[in-house]
Amino acid sequence: MLSDDDGKTWRFSQVGHEPDVAIRNVPTMPAGFNEQTLFLEEDGRLVSIIRGREDLGRGVPGRPWGCDTWFFRSESLDDGETWSKPEITNLPGTGGTCGRGLVLPDGSYVIGVRLPYSRGYYDLPEKELFGLNLARSFDRGRTWTPQFIVQHDPEGIPMSTHYSVMNGLFLSNPDGSCDYVFGFFEPNDSGIQRILRLRLGIK
């Protein structure tokens, strides 16, 4: 969504359009792209890292419909008016970071995503748990490497479902440091819902 009048009115700019209903695993359920994180560089380049759903995913043995969800990359050089055709990245999972991703002084990107359904994409500390992957890219979002994986809250409560980690934000502090603040929702017997904060130390 773009605004030219400080947010009084808005217009839609389409990123990653996929009109073919054949990609839907359930014909009545919309599928395509969602959960977008935007990276803004100093020269004005906008990069969208956006999740591809349903048959835009990749195969995972034993999972219903046989696919996980993966992130695609698109970029805009005209302030979000037009976007390049989405290209697939090596980043599996589901959106964790809302809105704006972190661009570091060296030009690299940092994003927070929920761990994928498949247990085999990363060398997870605890294979059965889900959680948060803070990943970094040195090529404008085309490839990503896990930097820090969280699978428990500060009290040791495990992140036991794909939905434990939600809606994260990068926040800058007056001393120049940065926090990642995100929702922890544990839908099992604990019923815990809280906001967690990570202080980032990035080299």
N, C-alpha and C positions, 0 to 999 in steps of 0.2 A: 504494500500500500504506500502510495506517494502523496505528499502534500506540498503545495507551493505557497501556502498561506499560514504557516505556523500551526498547522493541525486543525484549522477551521473546517476544511473540506478535504476529501480524500478521493483518490482514484486508484484503480487496480492495475498492477503490472504483473503479467503472467510469467512465472518461472517454472520451467520443467513441465510443460503441458503434455499430457498423455491421454488422448481422447478415446483410445480403443477399449471398449468394454470387455474385450477378450482377456485382458490382463486381470480381471476380477475373479477371485476364487469363489465369491458369493455374488451372483449377478446383480442383486439389489444393493450391494454395499459398495460405495465409491472406493476406487483404488487409484493410486498414482503417486504423487509426491506430497509430503507434509513434513512437519517438524524441522523448520529451516533455521539455520544459524548463519548470520551475516558477518563478514569480516571486511572492515573498511581500512584501506591503506592510505598512507599520506598523500599519494598522488591521485586519490579519488576512486581508485579501482575498488569495486565491490565484488566480493566472492561469496557465493551462496553454497553452503554445504547442506544438502537437503535429502531427507530420507526417502527411499523408494520402497513402496509397499506392494504386496501381493506378487504378481509374476515379474515385477522388476527386481525381486530378490534373487537369491541363489539357493541351490539345493542344500538341504541339511537332512541326512538320513534319520528316519524315525520321527520327524516333526510333521504334524498335520499339514497337508498341502505340499510338504517337502521343501519349504523355503524359509529362509530367514530374511531380515530386512537389512539393506545396505545403504550407504550414503553415496550420493552423486554430487558432482561439482558443476557449477555454472558461474559465469562471471559477467559483469556489466561494466562498460567503460563510459557510460553516459548517464550516471547518477540513477541507475535502476530503471531507465526507460525501456531498454531492451536487454535481452540475456542470451548468452551462447547456449547451444544445445547441451543438455546435461551429459557429463561423462562420468562413468563409474569410478569410484575410488576403491581403496583396499580396506575401508573402514566399515566393519559390520556393527550392528546394534540399532538402538532406537534413540531418538533425540533426548538429550538431557539438558542442553543449554538453550535457554530462551533468548531470542533477540540477537544480541551482539556477542561474537566470539572475541577472544583476546589476541591482539597483534602485538608481538614483542618488539623491542627496539632493533633486534637483528632481522626483522621481517618475518620471523616464523610465527605460526599460528598455534593457539592452544584451544581445545574444545573439550567439553564434558559430554560423554554419551553413556547410556545404559548398556551394560554388557549384553551380548546377543544371546539368543535362545540356545544356540549350539555351545557345548562345553569345550570345543576343541580349537577355537580360533586363537585363544591366548593361553599362556602358561599360567593359569589362575592359581593363586595361593591356596584356595579351597575350591575344588572343581565343582562341587554341587551348588555353590552359592552364586548369586548374581551381584550387582553392585554398580559402582561408578568407575569408568575408565577416563582418566584425564590424558588425552593424546596430543601429540605435537606434530606439526607438519613443517618441513623446510622447503616445500615446493608449491606454495600457494594452495594447499589443500588437496593435491592430487594423491599423495601417499601420507600415511599416518603411522606413528609409532607410539605404543602405550608408554606413558611416563610414570603414572601412579595409579594403582588400582585400589579401591576401597570396597571391602566386603562386610564390614561391621561398623556399627555406630560407636561413639566414644565409650559406651557402657558395655560393649561387647556383643550387643544384639545383632544377630546375623541378618544380612540382606538376602532374604530367602526367595524372593520372587523377582521377575523381570520388571515389576512396577515399583520396586522399592525406592528408586532414585528418580526424582522428577524436578523439572522446572528450575534449573540452575542459572545463576547470574554471576558474572565477574564484576567485582566491585573494587575500585581503586581507593587506597588509603592516603591520607595526607603525607605520610612518611615515604611514599613511593612504592610501598608494597601492594600486593593484590590479594584479595580473598575470593574464593569460590563458595557461594552460598546456595544451598539446594534443599529441596524438600525430601525428607525420609519418611516414606509411608510403608508401614509393615502391616499388610492386610490380614495376617494370620491371627492367632489367638491373642497376641499382645495388643493389637489395635493401636499401636503407636503411630502418631503423626507429629512430626516436629521439623524444625529447620536446623540444619547443620552448617557449620562454617569450616572451611579449610584455608589456612594461611599458606599461600604459594611461595615457595622458594625456588626460583628458576635461574639456572645458569646459562 
